[in-house]
Amino acid sequence: MLVGVVLLVGGCTTIAGQPSPANPTGGASAEANGIDLPPRPREVRLDGVDPCELLTEEQRAEMGLDGRPSFSVAPSQLYGGEVPACVISGSEPQEVVVGMSVVTSAGIERFTTSRELAAELRPVQVRGFPALVVVPAQFNDSCTVVVDVAPGQLIDAQFGDGGGRPAVPQPQLCQGAEALANAVAPTSSR
């Protein structure tokens, strides 16, 4: 379910602006979109990383994720190529579903330079790495944080409503996405 949402967010998004070059200091830059990301503290390659191994059992319990992790590899319109993803549901304290993707086919510049994203982009730092909170404009049932870990590679951490009542408000989903990104991203020093 969430993997479809991950692809949907990318497939239906628009931000005005012109593409801008990568920042020579190692971070992505999108001055035309009003976004300037700091350089990443170091490079962490994601080749061969299993996204289902990014969260420990203890971290899943702390986040209320009691569902079984589900691994898949699927083509991605947003990122191009095959993208490994892991989806986990949770029922306490609210029904949520999270998705973590390790993207080796596109970097954060996919968001910072795109003119086809209908989303609000808010720069943040996740464990010292430049990141963006991606809030879809057309949907309010999910929020994503993308973390720039290497040239042309990123971690996509999405937090979505699991269909319970009442629905989880989008600002709370964005807080959850930031917490998820902080849980799965490498530290700036290791």
Biotite code that builds the C-alpha atoms (Angstrom):
import biotite.structure as struc

atoms = struc.array([
    struc.Atom([0.000, 0.000, 0.000], chain_id="A", res_id=1, res_name="MET", atom_name="CA", element="C"),
    struc.Atom([2.617, 2.557, 1.008], chain_id="A", res_id=2, res_name="LEU", atom_name="CA", element="C"),
    struc.Atom([4.942, 1.763, -1.877], chain_id="A", res_id=3, res_name="VAL", atom_name="CA", element="C"),
    struc.Atom([2.116, 2.900, -4.164], chain_id="A", res_id=4, res_name="GLY", atom_name="CA", element="C"),
    struc.Atom([1.834, 6.064, -2.108], chain_id="A", res_id=5, res_name="VAL", atom_name="CA", element="C"),
    struc.Atom([5.595, 6.620, -2.404], chain_id="A", res_id=6, res_name="VAL", atom_name="CA", element="C"),
    struc.Atom([5.307, 6.404, -6.178], chain_id="A", res_id=7, res_name="LEU", atom_name="CA", element="C"),
    struc.Atom([2.124, 8.474, -6.215], chain_id="A", res_id=8, res_name="LEU", atom_name="CA", element="C"),
    struc.Atom([3.712, 11.365, -4.320], chain_id="A", res_id=9, res_name="VAL", atom_name="CA", element="C"),
    struc.Atom([6.452, 11.521, -6.923], chain_id="A", res_id=10, res_name="GLY", atom_name="CA", element="C"),
    struc.Atom([4.161, 10.994, -9.849], chain_id="A", res_id=11, res_name="GLY", atom_name="CA", element="C"),
    struc.Atom([1.806, 13.833, -9.043], chain_id="A", res_id=12, res_name="CYS", atom_name="CA", element="C"),
    struc.Atom([3.962, 16.557, -7.670], chain_id="A", res_id=13, res_name="THR", atom_name="CA", element="C"),
    struc.Atom([4.758, 20.382, -9.146], chain_id="A", res_id=14, res_name="THR", atom_name="CA", element="C"),
    struc.Atom([6.957, 23.205, -7.973], chain_id="A", res_id=15, res_name="ILE", atom_name="CA", element="C"),
    struc.Atom([7.775, 26.168, -10.132], chain_id="A", res_id=16, res_name="ALA", atom_name="CA", element="C"),
    struc.Atom([11.438, 26.752, -10.776], chain_id="A", res_id=17, res_name="GLY", atom_name="CA", element="C"),
    struc.Atom([14.282, 26.051, -13.129], chain_id="A", res_id=18, res_name="GLN", atom_name="CA", element="C"),
    struc.Atom([16.778, 23.242, -12.713], chain_id="A", res_id=19, res_name="PRO", atom_name="CA", element="C"),
    struc.Atom([19.943, 24.329, -10.974], chain_id="A", res_id=20, res_name="SER", atom_name="CA", element="C"),
    struc.Atom([23.320, 22.625, -10.857], chain_id="A", res_id=21, res_name="PRO", atom_name="CA", element="C"),
    struc.Atom([24.534, 20.410, -8.062], chain_id="A", res_id=22, res_name="ALA", atom_name="CA", element="C"),
    struc.Atom([26.342, 22.209, -5.288], chain_id="A", res_id=23, res_name="ASN", atom_name="CA", element="C"),
    struc.Atom([30.083, 21.651, -5.767], chain_id="A", res_id=24, res_name="PRO", atom_name="CA", element="C"),
    struc.Atom([30.494, 21.265, -1.983], chain_id="A", res_id=25, res_name="THR", atom_name="CA", element="C"),
    struc.Atom([28.565, 17.995, -2.006], chain_id="A", res_id=26, res_name="GLY", atom_name="CA", element="C"),
    struc.Atom([24.980, 18.995, -1.269], chain_id="A", res_id=27, res_name="GLY", atom_name="CA", element="C"),
    struc.Atom([22.207, 19.670, -3.723], chain_id="A", res_id=28, res_name="ALA", atom_name="CA", element="C"),
    struc.Atom([21.234, 23.211, -4.584], chain_id="A", res_id=29, res_name="SER", atom_name="CA", element="C"),
    struc.Atom([17.939, 24.563, -5.860], chain_id="A", res_id=30, res_name="ALA", atom_name="CA", element="C"),
    struc.Atom([18.255, 28.276, -5.631], chain_id="A", res_id=31, res_name="GLU", atom_name="CA", element="C"),
    struc.Atom([15.570, 28.722, -8.304], chain_id="A", res_id=32, res_name="ALA", atom_name="CA", element="C"),
    struc.Atom([13.162, 26.912, -5.977], chain_id="A", res_id=33, res_name="ASN", atom_name="CA", element="C"),
    struc.Atom([14.348, 28.938, -2.986], chain_id="A", res_id=34, res_name="GLY", atom_name="CA", element="C"),
    struc.Atom([16.085, 25.892, -1.476], chain_id="A", res_id=35, res_name="ILE", atom_name="CA", element="C"),
    struc.Atom([19.770, 25.756, -0.710], chain_id="A", res_id=36, res_name="ASP", atom_name="CA", element="C"),
    struc.Atom([20.946, 22.600, 1.031], chain_id="A", res_id=37, res_name="LEU", atom_name="CA", element="C"),
    struc.Atom([24.185, 22.389, 3.012], chain_id="A", res_id=38, res_name="PRO", atom_name="CA", element="C"),
    struc.Atom([26.858, 19.887, 2.011], chain_id="A", res_id=39, res_name="PRO", atom_name="CA", element="C"),
    struc.Atom([26.543, 16.354, 3.324], chain_id="A", res_id=40, res_name="ARG", atom_name="CA", element="C"),
    struc.Atom([29.033, 15.580, 6.117], chain_id="A", res_id=41, res_name="PRO", atom_name="CA", element="C"),
    struc.Atom([30.243, 12.444, 4.343], chain_id="A", res_id=42, res_name="ARG", atom_name="CA", element="C"),
    struc.Atom([29.185, 10.027, 1.636], chain_id="A", res_id=43, res_name="GLU", atom_name="CA", element="C"),
    struc.Atom([27.231, 6.881, 2.545], chain_id="A", res_id=44, res_name="VAL", atom_name="CA", element="C"),
    struc.Atom([26.605, 4.572, -0.421], chain_id="A", res_id=45, res_name="ARG", atom_name="CA", element="C"),
    struc.Atom([23.345, 2.604, -0.412], chain_id="A", res_id=46, res_name="LEU", atom_name="CA", element="C"),
    struc.Atom([24.218, -0.036, -3.009], chain_id="A", res_id=47, res_name="ASP", atom_name="CA", element="C"),
    struc.Atom([23.042, -3.436, -1.727], chain_id="A", res_id=48, res_name="GLY", atom_name="CA", element="C"),
    struc.Atom([21.382, -2.052, 1.437], chain_id="A", res_id=49, res_name="VAL", atom_name="CA", element="C"),
    struc.Atom([18.193, -3.860, 2.515], chain_id="A", res_id=50, res_name="ASP", atom_name="CA", element="C"),
    struc.Atom([15.679, -1.183, 3.594], chain_id="A", res_id=51, res_name="PRO", atom_name="CA", element="C"),
    struc.Atom([14.027, -3.664, 5.976], chain_id="A", res_id=52, res_name="CYS", atom_name="CA", element="C"),
    struc.Atom([17.264, -3.730, 7.983], chain_id="A", res_id=53, res_name="GLU", atom_name="CA", element="C"),
    struc.Atom([17.305, 0.044, 8.544], chain_id="A", res_id=54, res_name="LEU", atom_name="CA", element="C"),
    struc.Atom([15.054, -0.153, 11.640], chain_id="A", res_id=55, res_name="LEU", atom_name="CA", element="C"),
    struc.Atom([15.856, -2.404, 14.568], chain_id="A", res_id=56, res_name="THR", atom_name="CA", element="C"),
    struc.Atom([13.134, -4.355, 16.333], chain_id="A", res_id=57, res_name="GLU", atom_name="CA", element="C"),
    struc.Atom([13.423, -1.929, 19.279], chain_id="A", res_id=58, res_name="GLU", atom_name="CA", element="C"),
    struc.Atom([13.027, 1.104, 17.008], chain_id="A", res_id=59, res_name="GLN", atom_name="CA", element="C"),
    struc.Atom([9.941, -0.451, 15.404], chain_id="A", res_id=60, res_name="ARG", atom_name="CA", element="C"),
    struc.Atom([8.434, -1.055, 18.861], chain_id="A", res_id=61, res_name="ALA", atom_name="CA", element="C"),
    struc.Atom([9.188, 2.541, 19.946], chain_id="A", res_id=62, res_name="GLU", atom_name="CA", element="C"),
    struc.Atom([7.377, 3.834, 16.844], chain_id="A", res_id=63, res_name="MET", atom_name="CA", element="C"),
    struc.Atom([4.376, 1.536, 17.385], chain_id="A", res_id=64, res_name="GLY", atom_name="CA", element="C"),
    struc.Atom([5.166, -0.472, 14.234], chain_id="A", res_id=65, res_name="LEU", atom_name="CA", element="C"),
    struc.Atom([3.832, -3.912, 15.062], chain_id="A", res_id=66, res_name="ASP", atom_name="CA", element="C"),
    struc.Atom([3.327, -5.178, 11.509], chain_id="A", res_id=67, res_name="GLY", atom_name="CA", element="C"),
    struc.Atom([5.704, -7.521, 9.755], chain_id="A", res_id=68, res_name="ARG", atom_name="CA", element="C"),
    struc.Atom([8.236, -5.727, 7.498], chain_id="A", res_id=69, res_name="PRO", atom_name="CA", element="C"),
    struc.Atom([7.440, -6.333, 3.824], chain_id="A", res_id=70, res_name="SER", atom_name="CA", element="C"),
    struc.Atom([10.304, -6.045, 1.303], chain_id="A", res_id=71, res_name="PHE", atom_name="CA", element="C"),
    struc.Atom([9.772, -5.368, -2.380], chain_id="A", res_id=72, res_name="SER", atom_name="CA", element="C"),
    struc.Atom([11.645, -4.064, -5.396], chain_id="A", res_id=73, res_name="VAL", atom_name="CA", element="C"),
    struc.Atom([9.577, -2.147, -7.927], chain_id="A", res_id=74, res_name="ALA", atom_name="CA", element="C"),
    struc.Atom([10.102, 0.234, -10.830], chain_id="A", res_id=75, res_name="PRO", atom_name="CA", element="C"),
    struc.Atom([9.789, 3.880, -9.795], chain_id="A", res_id=76, res_name="SER", atom_name="CA", element="C"),
    struc.Atom([8.556, 6.673, -12.036], chain_id="A", res_id=77, res_name="GLN", atom_name="CA", element="C"),
    struc.Atom([9.853, 9.239, -9.580], chain_id="A", res_id=78, res_name="LEU", atom_name="CA", element="C"),
    struc.Atom([13.365, 7.832, -9.232], chain_id="A", res_id=79, res_name="TYR", atom_name="CA", element="C"),
    struc.Atom([13.756, 5.797, -12.426], chain_id="A", res_id=80, res_name="GLY", atom_name="CA", element="C"),
    struc.Atom([14.961, 2.225, -12.209], chain_id="A", res_id=81, res_name="GLY", atom_name="CA", element="C"),
    struc.Atom([14.196, -0.414, -9.626], chain_id="A", res_id=82, res_name="GLU", atom_name="CA", element="C"),
    struc.Atom([13.880, 0.799, -6.020], chain_id="A", res_id=83, res_name="VAL", atom_name="CA", element="C"),
    struc.Atom([14.090, -1.517, -2.992], chain_id="A", res_id=84, res_name="PRO", atom_name="CA", element="C"),
    struc.Atom([11.465, -0.625, -0.386], chain_id="A", res_id=85, res_name="ALA", atom_name="CA", element="C"),
    struc.Atom([10.257, -1.875, 2.977], chain_id="A", res_id=86, res_name="CYS", atom_name="CA", element="C"),
    struc.Atom([6.740, -1.247, 4.281], chain_id="A", res_id=87, res_name="VAL", atom_name="CA", element="C"),
    struc.Atom([5.678, -1.721, 7.913], chain_id="A", res_id=88, res_name="ILE", atom_name="CA", element="C"),
    struc.Atom([2.307, -1.005, 9.494], chain_id="A", res_id=89, res_name="SER", atom_name="CA", element="C"),
    struc.Atom([1.544, 0.052, 13.025], chain_id="A", res_id=90, res_name="GLY", atom_name="CA", element="C"),
    struc.Atom([-1.617, 0.121, 15.095], chain_id="A", res_id=91, res_name="SER", atom_name="CA", element="C"),
    struc.Atom([-0.658, 1.844, 18.363], chain_id="A", res_id=92, res_name="GLU", atom_name="CA", element="C"),
    struc.Atom([-1.191, 4.612, 19.291], chain_id="A", res_id=93, res_name="PRO", atom_name="CA", element="C"),
    struc.Atom([-2.643, 5.242, 15.786], chain_id="A", res_id=94, res_name="GLN", atom_name="CA", element="C"),
    struc.Atom([-2.955, 3.227, 12.608], chain_id="A", res_id=95, res_name="GLU", atom_name="CA", element="C"),
    struc.Atom([-0.027, 4.171, 10.382], chain_id="A", res_id=96, res_name="VAL", atom_name="CA", element="C"),
    struc.Atom([2.039, 2.675, 7.609], chain_id="A", res_id=97, res_name="VAL", atom_name="CA", element="C"),
    struc.Atom([5.664, 3.563, 6.954], chain_id="A", res_id=98, res_name="VAL", atom_name="CA", element="C"),
    struc.Atom([7.863, 3.005, 3.951], chain_id="A", res_id=99, res_name="GLY", atom_name="CA", element="C"),
    struc.Atom([11.608, 3.193, 3.621], chain_id="A", res_id=100, res_name="MET", atom_name="CA", element="C"),
    struc.Atom([13.303, 3.124, 0.232], chain_id="A", res_id=101, res_name="SER", atom_name="CA", element="C"),
    struc.Atom([16.999, 3.064, -0.583], chain_id="A", res_id=102, res_name="VAL", atom_name="CA", element="C"),
    struc.Atom([17.309, 4.955, -3.838], chain_id="A", res_id=103, res_name="VAL", atom_name="CA", element="C"),
    struc.Atom([20.455, 4.475, -5.906], chain_id="A", res_id=104, res_name="THR", atom_name="CA", element="C"),
    struc.Atom([19.042, 5.774, -9.199], chain_id="A", res_id=105, res_name="SER", atom_name="CA", element="C"),
    struc.Atom([18.406, 9.450, -8.293], chain_id="A", res_id=106, res_name="ALA", atom_name="CA", element="C"),
    struc.Atom([19.578, 11.948, -5.742], chain_id="A", res_id=107, res_name="GLY", atom_name="CA", element="C"),
    struc.Atom([17.917, 14.733, -3.794], chain_id="A", res_id=108, res_name="ILE", atom_name="CA", element="C"),
    struc.Atom([18.313, 16.993, -6.819], chain_id="A", res_id=109, res_name="GLU", atom_name="CA", element="C"),
    struc.Atom([15.299, 15.118, -8.215], chain_id="A", res_id=110, res_name="ARG", atom_name="CA", element="C"),
    struc.Atom([13.294, 17.207, -5.738], chain_id="A", res_id=111, res_name="PHE", atom_name="CA", element="C"),
    struc.Atom([15.315, 20.400, -5.717], chain_id="A", res_id=112, res_name="THR", atom_name="CA", element="C"),
    struc.Atom([15.437, 20.871, -9.484], chain_id="A", res_id=113, res_name="THR", atom_name="CA", element="C"),
    struc.Atom([12.089, 19.461, -10.583], chain_id="A", res_id=114, res_name="SER", atom_name="CA", element="C"),
    struc.Atom([9.455, 21.664, -12.102], chain_id="A", res_id=115, res_name="ARG", atom_name="CA", element="C"),
    struc.Atom([6.859, 18.904, -11.838], chain_id="A", res_id=116, res_name="GLU", atom_name="CA", element="C"),
    struc.Atom([6.399, 18.537, -8.092], chain_id="A", res_id=117, res_name="LEU", atom_name="CA", element="C"),
    struc.Atom([3.098, 19.567, -6.479], chain_id="A", res_id=118, res_name="ALA", atom_name="CA", element="C"),
    struc.Atom([4.518, 19.555, -3.006], chain_id="A", res_id=119, res_name="ALA", atom_name="CA", element="C"),
    struc.Atom([5.812, 21.878, -0.364], chain_id="A", res_id=120, res_name="GLU", atom_name="CA", element="C"),
    struc.Atom([9.515, 21.319, 0.220], chain_id="A", res_id=121, res_name="LEU", atom_name="CA", element="C"),
    struc.Atom([11.053, 22.240, 3.567], chain_id="A", res_id=122, res_name="ARG", atom_name="CA", element="C"),
    struc.Atom([14.797, 21.816, 4.112], chain_id="A", res_id=123, res_name="PRO", atom_name="CA", element="C"),
    struc.Atom([15.882, 20.081, 7.331], chain_id="A", res_id=124, res_name="VAL", atom_name="CA", element="C"),
    struc.Atom([18.926, 18.232, 8.575], chain_id="A", res_id=125, res_name="GLN", atom_name="CA", element="C"),
    struc.Atom([18.735, 14.558, 9.512], chain_id="A", res_id=126, res_name="VAL", atom_name="CA", element="C"),
    struc.Atom([21.679, 13.371, 11.609], chain_id="A", res_id=127, res_name="ARG", atom_name="CA", element="C"),
    struc.Atom([23.819, 16.049, 9.957], chain_id="A", res_id=128, res_name="GLY", atom_name="CA", element="C"),
    struc.Atom([22.775, 15.155, 6.389], chain_id="A", res_id=129, res_name="PHE", atom_name="CA", element="C"),
    struc.Atom([20.817, 17.581, 4.196], chain_id="A", res_id=130, res_name="PRO", atom_name="CA", element="C"),
    struc.Atom([17.204, 16.502, 3.770], chain_id="A", res_id=131, res_name="ALA", atom_name="CA", element="C"),
    struc.Atom([13.821, 17.714, 2.583], chain_id="A", res_id=132, res_name="LEU", atom_name="CA", element="C"),
    struc.Atom([10.401, 17.285, 4.112], chain_id="A", res_id=133, res_name="VAL", atom_name="CA", element="C"),
    struc.Atom([8.114, 16.673, 1.125], chain_id="A", res_id=134, res_name="VAL", atom_name="CA", element="C"),
    struc.Atom([4.478, 17.538, 1.873], chain_id="A", res_id=135, res_name="VAL", atom_name="CA", element="C"),
    struc.Atom([2.170, 16.588, -1.010], chain_id="A", res_id=136, res_name="PRO", atom_name="CA", element="C"),
    struc.Atom([-0.179, 19.405, -2.044], chain_id="A", res_id=137, res_name="ALA", atom_name="CA", element="C"),
    struc.Atom([-2.942, 17.153, -3.369], chain_id="A", res_id=138, res_name="GLN", atom_name="CA", element="C"),
    struc.Atom([-3.014, 14.529, -0.630], chain_id="A", res_id=139, res_name="PHE", atom_name="CA", element="C"),
    struc.Atom([-3.020, 14.847, 3.149], chain_id="A", res_id=140, res_name="ASN", atom_name="CA", element="C"),
    struc.Atom([-2.576, 11.204, 4.131], chain_id="A", res_id=141, res_name="ASP", atom_name="CA", element="C"),
    struc.Atom([1.237, 11.016, 4.013], chain_id="A", res_id=142, res_name="SER", atom_name="CA", element="C"),
    struc.Atom([4.470, 12.916, 4.386], chain_id="A", res_id=143, res_name="CYS", atom_name="CA", element="C"),
    struc.Atom([7.971, 12.050, 3.176], chain_id="A", res_id=144, res_name="THR", atom_name="CA", element="C"),
    struc.Atom([11.509, 12.973, 4.187], chain_id="A", res_id=145, res_name="VAL", atom_name="CA", element="C"),
    struc.Atom([14.278, 12.415, 1.640], chain_id="A", res_id=146, res_name="VAL", atom_name="CA", element="C"),
    struc.Atom([17.837, 12.320, 2.970], chain_id="A", res_id=147, res_name="VAL", atom_name="CA", element="C"),
    struc.Atom([20.830, 13.125, 0.736], chain_id="A", res_id=148, res_name="ASP", atom_name="CA", element="C"),
    struc.Atom([23.482, 10.507, 1.641], chain_id="A", res_id=149, res_name="VAL", atom_name="CA", element="C"),
    struc.Atom([25.624, 10.307, -1.515], chain_id="A", res_id=150, res_name="ALA", atom_name="CA", element="C"),
    struc.Atom([25.750, 11.721, -5.041], chain_id="A", res_id=151, res_name="PRO", atom_name="CA", element="C"),
    struc.Atom([22.744, 10.300, -6.884], chain_id="A", res_id=152, res_name="GLY", atom_name="CA", element="C"),
    struc.Atom([21.526, 8.371, -3.817], chain_id="A", res_id=153, res_name="GLN", atom_name="CA", element="C"),
    struc.Atom([19.025, 9.047, -1.050], chain_id="A", res_id=154, res_name="LEU", atom_name="CA", element="C"),
    struc.Atom([16.901, 7.488, 1.650], chain_id="A", res_id=155, res_name="ILE", atom_name="CA", element="C"),
    struc.Atom([13.151, 8.025, 1.206], chain_id="A", res_id=156, res_name="ASP", atom_name="CA", element="C"),
    struc.Atom([11.284, 7.772, 4.538], chain_id="A", res_id=157, res_name="ALA", atom_name="CA", element="C"),
    struc.Atom([7.519, 8.029, 4.276], chain_id="A", res_id=158, res_name="GLN", atom_name="CA", element="C"),
    struc.Atom([4.962, 8.083, 7.067], chain_id="A", res_id=159, res_name="PHE", atom_name="CA", element="C"),
    struc.Atom([1.318, 7.566, 6.095], chain_id="A", res_id=160, res_name="GLY", atom_name="CA", element="C"),
    struc.Atom([-2.129, 7.284, 7.599], chain_id="A", res_id=161, res_name="ASP", atom_name="CA", element="C"),
    struc.Atom([-3.126, 3.641, 8.075], chain_id="A", res_id=162, res_name="GLY", atom_name="CA", element="C"),
    struc.Atom([-6.853, 4.149, 7.568], chain_id="A", res_id=163, res_name="GLY", atom_name="CA", element="C"),
    struc.Atom([-7.996, 4.268, 11.181], chain_id="A", res_id=164, res_name="GLY", atom_name="CA", element="C"),
    struc.Atom([-10.469, 6.758, 12.608], chain_id="A", res_id=165, res_name="ARG", atom_name="CA", element="C"),
    struc.Atom([-9.865, 9.515, 13.245], chain_id="A", res_id=166, res_name="PRO", atom_name="CA", element="C"),
    struc.Atom([-7.343, 10.035, 10.464], chain_id="A", res_id=167, res_name="ALA", atom_name="CA", element="C"),
    struc.Atom([-3.832, 11.089, 11.479], chain_id="A", res_id=168, res_name="VAL", atom_name="CA", element="C"),
    struc.Atom([-3.394, 14.823, 10.707], chain_id="A", res_id=169, res_name="PRO", atom_name="CA", element="C"),
    struc.Atom([-0.749, 15.592, 8.083], chain_id="A", res_id=170, res_name="GLN", atom_name="CA", element="C"),
    struc.Atom([1.445, 17.706, 10.423], chain_id="A", res_id=171, res_name="PRO", atom_name="CA", element="C"),
    struc.Atom([1.650, 14.678, 12.725], chain_id="A", res_id=172, res_name="GLN", atom_name="CA", element="C"),
    struc.Atom([2.527, 12.487, 9.721], chain_id="A", res_id=173, res_name="LEU", atom_name="CA", element="C"),
    struc.Atom([5.367, 14.892, 8.873], chain_id="A", res_id=174, res_name="CYS", atom_name="CA", element="C"),
    struc.Atom([6.654, 14.659, 12.458], chain_id="A", res_id=175, res_name="GLN", atom_name="CA", element="C"),
    struc.Atom([6.518, 10.880, 12.107], chain_id="A", res_id=176, res_name="GLY", atom_name="CA", element="C"),
    struc.Atom([8.394, 11.029, 8.780], chain_id="A", res_id=177, res_name="ALA", atom_name="CA", element="C"),
    struc.Atom([11.129, 13.131, 10.391], chain_id="A", res_id=178, res_name="GLU", atom_name="CA", element="C"),
    struc.Atom([11.381, 10.685, 13.313], chain_id="A", res_id=179, res_name="ALA", atom_name="CA", element="C"),
    struc.Atom([11.533, 7.775, 10.862], chain_id="A", res_id=180, res_name="LEU", atom_name="CA", element="C"),
    struc.Atom([14.237, 9.491, 8.790], chain_id="A", res_id=181, res_name="ALA", atom_name="CA", element="C"),
    struc.Atom([16.270, 10.145, 11.948], chain_id="A", res_id=182, res_name="ASN", atom_name="CA", element="C"),
    struc.Atom([15.912, 6.484, 12.927], chain_id="A", res_id=183, res_name="ALA", atom_name="CA", element="C"),
    struc.Atom([17.040, 5.076, 9.558], chain_id="A", res_id=184, res_name="VAL", atom_name="CA", element="C"),
    struc.Atom([19.647, 7.601, 8.391], chain_id="A", res_id=185, res_name="ALA", atom_name="CA", element="C"),
    struc.Atom([23.316, 7.116, 9.138], chain_id="A", res_id=186, res_name="PRO", atom_name="CA", element="C"),
    struc.Atom([24.956, 9.445, 11.618], chain_id="A", res_id=187, res_name="THR", atom_name="CA", element="C"),
    struc.Atom([27.180, 12.162, 10.250], chain_id="A", res_id=188, res_name="SER", atom_name="CA", element="C"),
    struc.Atom([30.186, 10.693, 12.064], chain_id="A", res_id=189, res_name="SER", atom_name="CA", element="C"),
    struc.Atom([29.959, 6.938, 11.419], chain_id="A", res_id=190, res_name="ARG", atom_name="CA", element="C"),
])
